[in-house]
Amino acid sequence: MICVSIGRGRHRHVMAEHKHLADSGIELVELRLDYIQGEVQVKRLLRDRPCPAIVTCRRASHGGRWGRSEEARLVVLRTAIVEGAEYVDLEDDIAFQVPRYGKTKRIVSHHDFHRTPADLAGLHEKLASMDADIVKIATMANHPDDNLRMLDLVRGSKVPTIGICMGDIGVPTRVLGLRCGSPFTFATFHDDRVMAPGQIGWKQMRQLYRVDAVTDATKILGVIADPVAHSLSPAVHNAAYAASGLDAVYLPFRVPAEHLDAFLASAPRWPLSGLSVTIPHKEKVLAVAEPADDIVTSIGAANTLVFQGGRVAAYNTDATAAIDSIDALLQAAEGEADKAFPKTAIVLGAGGAARAVAFGLKRRHVDVTVTGRTAERAKKLASDVGCKAVEWQARYRLPYDCIVNTTPIGMHPNIDETPFDREHLRPYMIVFDTVYNPENTLLVKNARAVGCRTVTGVEMFVRQAADQHRLWHGVDPPPDVMREAVKRATASYKSPD
C-alpha cells in the first residue's frame, strides 16, 4: 500500500489534497502537521477524513519544519491520538512520553540523515521494545549495499517494519519495501515537492513502478549510473512491461564508480535479472562480465548485462541501434540514390556512445573520423577503432556524408547550443544527434532547415532499449509504447537544481 505524505501550510489545502487522494484510490495518507502555519487544528483535519491517516509532526533535526516548542508538539501528537487518528508517528526519543490510547496504532520511528547504521538489527530491537505496532527506520544510503541490509531487515522482522534508505542511492528501497513485507511505503503528493531525500511522487510509484503489483516473483532490472536521477530508462522499460503484461520492474540504481564491483557482486541478493549500463560504467563492467559477442570485445564497452545461472553476459546494443536507425531512415527514402549508406562520417565526441557508433560505422565500411573537445581521448578512440582523428576546431575542414553527435551539447537545459554550426551543414548530409532530451535539438532543427535527412536520439534510444528488452525477456517489446514513453518523459522533464 502506498502512503502519500501531505505537507501544506494551510488546513484547507491539506484537506483538499486528502480528498483528492482518497478519490484517486489512495488508502492511506500521512498528514505532516509540522508544515502547518500557525496553530494546528488537529480536530478539523481529522474530522470526516476521507481515508485513514498517519499523523506526523516532525522537528527540524528529524527533517521536519516544526518551529514551536517541544511541549506544543507533544500536545499535537497526543491530541491526534485522542481524536482517533489511525496511526501516529513517534520518534524513538519521545515514544515513552506519548502513551497508548484508544485504537490509534503507534509507529515508532528513527531517522538518520547522514548514514545507515552498521547495527540495524540492534536499532530495530530498541524501537520494537517501545510499544511499537510498526517500526519505521529511515536512514541515508551511502553505499548500494545499504539498501540490501535495510530490505533484509524488513524481510526478517517479526514486528511490521518500514525500512527506507534515503537519497538517490536509496530509491530502490521505496519500490521494493512492500515486496519484503513492509506494511506500506511512502510517496509524496507532488514529484517536485519532496519531504525526504529520494522520495518519489505517488503517481510514479503507482503508474511507473506499479509498486502494489511487485511480488517475490517479479523480475528486478534497472540502470546503473552516477548520476542516475535524470535517466529516462525506467520510464521506457516500465511502460513496456505494463503494456506487455510482464511481471517485471525496472529501477534506477545510483552506483558510484568506487562501489561498482561491490554492487555487481551483490547482484544475486536483489536478485537482478538484467541491467542497463551507462556513464561512468560502460567500460568498467567488463572486468566482471563476459562479452557475449565480438561487438562488445571490439568496442571494449557494454551497455547491457544479463544475469543468468551465475553468469554475467555483456552486450552492447548502442552500436546496432545506431546503425539500424540509419538503415531505417534510408529504407524510408523514395529515391534509390538516397538509399545508399554513407561512405564518410564524422563522429563528434569520444565517450562510450562515440565508441559504439564509430565501431558500428566502421563495420559497415564507412570512412570514419572522430573528434572531441579532449584531443587525447579522440586520438585514443581513433586508434582503438582504426580510423582518423582530427582536432575539434578542424571538424569543418572536410565534407562528410554523415554527421553523428554523441556529445551532450544541445541537451536540456542547454538547448540553444549545437556541436556543428548550421553554416557547415549541406542538404546531402545525414545528421544524427544521439541527444534525446530534447528530441528536436538545435542541431536537428538546423539540419532540417537546410534540407538534411535526420535521425534523432529518440530513435536510437528506443532501438537500443528494445534490443535490451529482447535480451532480458526473449520477446519483442512494443516499440510504439516505448517511443511514446520517451516523448512523454522528455516533455515533462525538469532540469535538476
PyMOL commands that set and color helices and strands:
alter all, ss='L'
color gray80, all
select helices_A, chain A and resi 11-23+33-35+42-46+60-62+70-82+95-97+120-128+144-156+171-176+178-180+202-208+211-213+233-244+257-265+267-269+284-287+294-299+317-331+336-339+352-363+375-385+392-394+422-424+442-450+457-473+479-492
alter helices_A, ss='H'
color red, helices_A
select strands_A, chain A and resi 2-6+28-32+53-56+87-91+105-112+134-140+161-166+185-188+219-225+248-254+272-277+290-291+304-308+311-315+344-348+367-371+388-389+402-405+430-433+453-455
alter strands_A, ss='S'
color yellow, strands_A
deselect
rebuild
show_as cartoon
